[in-house]
Amino acid sequence: MLKTFRIGGVHPPENKLSAGQAIKTAELPKQAVIMLSQHIGAPAQAVVAKGDKVKVGTLLAQAGGFVSANIHSSVSGTVAKIDTAVDVAGFQRPAIYIDVEGDEWEESIDRSETLVKECNLDSKAIVERIKEAGIVGLGGATFPAHVKLTPPPGATATILIINAVECEPYLTADHQLMMEKGAEILVGTELLRKAINVERAVIGIENNKPDAIAHMKELAAAYPTIEICPLKVKYPQGGEKQLIDAVIRRQVPSGGLPIATGAVVQNVGTAFAVYEAVQKNKPLFERIVTVTGKSLAHPSNLKVRVGTPLCQLIDACGGLPEDTEKVISGGPMMGKAVVSTDTPTTKGCSGVLIIRDLESRRKEMTACIRCAKCIAACPMGLAPNTLMNATDHKDWERVEKEHVMDCIECGSCSFTCPAHRPLLDYVRMGKARVGAIIRSRNAK
Amino acid sequence: MSQNFIVSPSPHVHSGNSVSKCMYGVLIALIPAFLVSLYCFGIGALVVTLTSVLACVLFEYLIQKYLLKVKPSICDGSAILTGVLLAFNVPSNLPIWIIIIGALVAIGIGKMTFGGLGNNIFNPALVGRVFLLISFPVQMTTWPVPDPLSMNYLDAETAATPLGLMKQGLSVEAMTTDMLLGNIGGSLGEISAIALLIGFAYMLIRRIITWHIPVSILVTAFVFSFLVNGFDVEGAFQQLLLGGMMLGAIFMATDYVTSPMTPRGMIIYGIGIGLLTIIIRRYGAYPEGMSFAILIMNAATPLINKYVKPKRFGEVKK
């Protein structure tokens, strides 16, 4: 029996159209737009000014707090302006515009392809390198990596879990990265393991990627500390809490941090970025992006410099089809629909998904028939229908009592509802409101 | 460049399931039982079912259009399902005018007074059935005997059902195999346990319903009747095959709208129905108690939903 998480879950069609496509390097943009907020937490503070010359890997902005991350230039050229740009959520946010000239890298970066296994740094120095390199969780949540690697006082890490689940439909970036950079990922895993001083690391991979499981198992044979753990396919297994439950059978307590279970989870792409940062001295300024969609001519996995506009990635894969009505940054379950394809790529962008007109529209909502499919689907064991009704009635006390803050916004409820009710929309609304109420209560 | 994309919150895909797919799925699951009743009761089964379905759909349409003044939703299949289930719960020689009254009560009182699909507290088909049982006790308990492919409708030969005989303390001649196949007297859709179980399997595979309600009803009824009927294994087993037990457990009690929403709630509800049915059969005035048991537990469903919550992830014990 393959392992999986114990509560809820759904099986959206996988549609991994770009599986097996070798990673291609996307062309450099003419102008890179680098957002100052590419992570959860405080925005970074710009340390360059208009007219400054920058190289690939030059620090552009410094972390704006503990939960924040450095941002480096992904291109070489001149800073054209520091202004705002529309982010994936549709908001104007501060960004640095760089006119690209050539492709000159900082000398400190080792650009060779040779695998460097040895590392004599201690855990503190590794975390420091990761922090300097501006690494954030590359699965999409973009939580600064060094924060997770620094457990709060009183908490002790006992296991490292590498998230190579990639449970979002369509996305294949992590899958292809494992096929091409498996050895580097394992070194990165060892570095992360050393950084938190634990004996054991587990790489969780869903069973719909048998080639990746076999490949990683073969490579990991040389590492007694790393175990490859195949998982039964079920969405949202890539959710941090669900993955911990699947791998070590421990549930993060409601309202608590994942470290309460002793587990530290990092994405497989993050592990690769850690390898590059620590062994090659390369900051995080590029990532693998899956560009896909049923109507797209050539679904692909691209290596993309941060700041490249999405339209350029789409053009590289055959151009935006005429009947496109929705473009999503990320996967179809949790990704964000963008306002414009001029939106720049960020560290957290795991995919660009093109959706045709017919599929992009929601169906009309009908009355709830109390079929309880949302309750069966919820991986957090909540009652989405109750939360929706209580939110609709603005009964915030009830919304809080029904544990709205536990929701991970995976979308399983809305996905499964036969009456096409927008359950997650309402739950998000309730969550935002209750979150504000809790904050103001705690402030008193 | 102006781009007119649709911008909406995630998720951006849907399972493709719909209310009508659920309803038609249940209807497909009822086909085996319908075929058995067509074979056993002939033309009567067809007339009763057609009348009931047409009447239910018509009443739903008229009430929605002219009384509630909303867009009629007869295409979602719920009125058809109510019609079929009502027909399955009455004898196949029931006069047409009585069926129409039953359909009016089922749709009008059982469903629409509460606000339509999703809002009713009681299973509409059972509201109709129980109304008819109380109002027309003679017609509702005059059961035609199985007569393969019979062309007799109102003048079909009748006899008491095995449960009725048991109630009068008479011995039951029917064999367990007859009960499994449907070669016994009874309501239109309830006679063949096997046909109903095939429907159950279909609904489980299609994930239309879960096992919790039917299994908890049947297990409870078996154990309880084994205890109160003198530790008779075959007798307890026959309790499951007779009357509306299978039809009720698989198709009536599992109605989405009127049953609890959590697995634990479903099991409590199922145990309640199993116990009440056997209590009514053993100690009550009626030979059959399934309908009443389900309706009573329907009434308890909001309470169960209020107190029985799903098992939460990472629940912190207080």
Chai-1 contact restraints between the chains, C-beta under 6 A:
chainA,res_idxA,chainB,res_idxB,connection_type,confidence,min_distance_angstrom,max_distance_angstrom,comment,restraint_id
A,I7,B,F313,contact,1.0,0.0,6.0,A-B,restraint_1
A,P12,B,V13,contact,1.0,0.0,6.0,A-B,restraint_2
A,Q251,B,F313,contact,1.0,0.0,6.0,A-B,restraint_3
A,Q251,B,G314,contact,1.0,0.0,6.0,A-B,restraint_4
A,V252,B,G314,contact,1.0,0.0,6.0,A-B,restraint_5
A,P253,B,G314,contact,1.0,0.0,6.0,A-B,restraint_6
A,P253,B,V316,contact,1.0,0.0,6.0,A-B,restraint_7
A,S254,B,G314,contact,1.0,0.0,6.0,A-B,restraint_8
A,S254,B,V316,contact,1.0,0.0,6.0,A-B,restraint_9
A,E325,B,I6,contact,1.0,0.0,6.0,A-B,restraint_10
A,K326,B,F5,contact,1.0,0.0,6.0,A-B,restraint_11
A,K326,B,I6,contact,1.0,0.0,6.0,A-B,restraint_12
A,V327,B,F5,contact,1.0,0.0,6.0,A-B,restraint_13
A,I328,B,H12,contact,1.0,0.0,6.0,A-B,restraint_14
A,P332,B,H12,contact,1.0,0.0,6.0,A-B,restraint_15
A,P332,B,V13,contact,1.0,0.0,6.0,A-B,restraint_16
A,M333,B,P11,contact,1.0,0.0,6.0,A-B,restraint_17
A,M334,B,S10,contact,1.0,0.0,6.0,A-B,restraint_18
A,A337,B,V7,contact,1.0,0.0,6.0,A-B,restraint_19
A,A337,B,S8,contact,1.0,0.0,6.0,A-B,restraint_20
A,V339,B,V7,contact,1.0,0.0,6.0,A-B,restraint_21
A,S340,B,Q3,contact,1.0,0.0,6.0,A-B,restraint_22
A,S360,B,I6,contact,1.0,0.0,6.0,A-B,restraint_23
A,T366,B,V19,contact,1.0,0.0,6.0,A-B,restraint_24
A,A367,B,L117,contact,1.0,0.0,6.0,A-B,restraint_25
A,A367,B,G118,contact,1.0,0.0,6.0,A-B,restraint_26
A,C368,B,G118,contact,1.0,0.0,6.0,A-B,restraint_27
A,I369,B,V19,contact,1.0,0.0,6.0,A-B,restraint_28
A,I369,B,G118,contact,1.0,0.0,6.0,A-B,restraint_29
A,I369,B,Y256,contact,1.0,0.0,6.0,A-B,restraint_30
A,I369,B,V257,contact,1.0,0.0,6.0,A-B,restraint_31
A,R370,B,Y256,contact,1.0,0.0,6.0,A-B,restraint_32
A,R370,B,V257,contact,1.0,0.0,6.0,A-B,restraint_33
A,R370,B,M261,contact,1.0,0.0,6.0,A-B,restraint_34
A,C371,B,Y256,contact,1.0,0.0,6.0,A-B,restraint_35
A,A372,B,M261,contact,1.0,0.0,6.0,A-B,restraint_36
A,I375,B,M261,contact,1.0,0.0,6.0,A-B,restraint_37
A,I375,B,P310,contact,1.0,0.0,6.0,A-B,restraint_38
A,M380,B,F313,contact,1.0,0.0,6.0,A-B,restraint_39
A,G381,B,P310,contact,1.0,0.0,6.0,A-B,restraint_40
A,G381,B,K311,contact,1.0,0.0,6.0,A-B,restraint_41
A,G381,B,R312,contact,1.0,0.0,6.0,A-B,restraint_42
A,G381,B,F313,contact,1.0,0.0,6.0,A-B,restraint_43
A,A383,B,P310,contact,1.0,0.0,6.0,A-B,restraint_44
A,G411,B,S10,contact,1.0,0.0,6.0,A-B,restraint_45
A,G411,B,P11,contact,1.0,0.0,6.0,A-B,restraint_46
A,S414,B,P11,contact,1.0,0.0,6.0,A-B,restraint_47
A,F415,B,P11,contact,1.0,0.0,6.0,A-B,restraint_48
A,F415,B,H14,contact,1.0,0.0,6.0,A-B,restraint_49
A,F415,B,S15,contact,1.0,0.0,6.0,A-B,restraint_50
A,T416,B,S15,contact,1.0,0.0,6.0,A-B,restraint_51
A,P418,B,N17,contact,1.0,0.0,6.0,A-B,restraint_52
A,P418,B,S18,contact,1.0,0.0,6.0,A-B,restraint_53
A,P418,B,V19,contact,1.0,0.0,6.0,A-B,restraint_54
A,P418,B,C22,contact,1.0,0.0,6.0,A-B,restraint_55
A,A419,B,V19,contact,1.0,0.0,6.0,A-B,restraint_56
A,D425,B,P9,contact,1.0,0.0,6.0,A-B,restraint_57
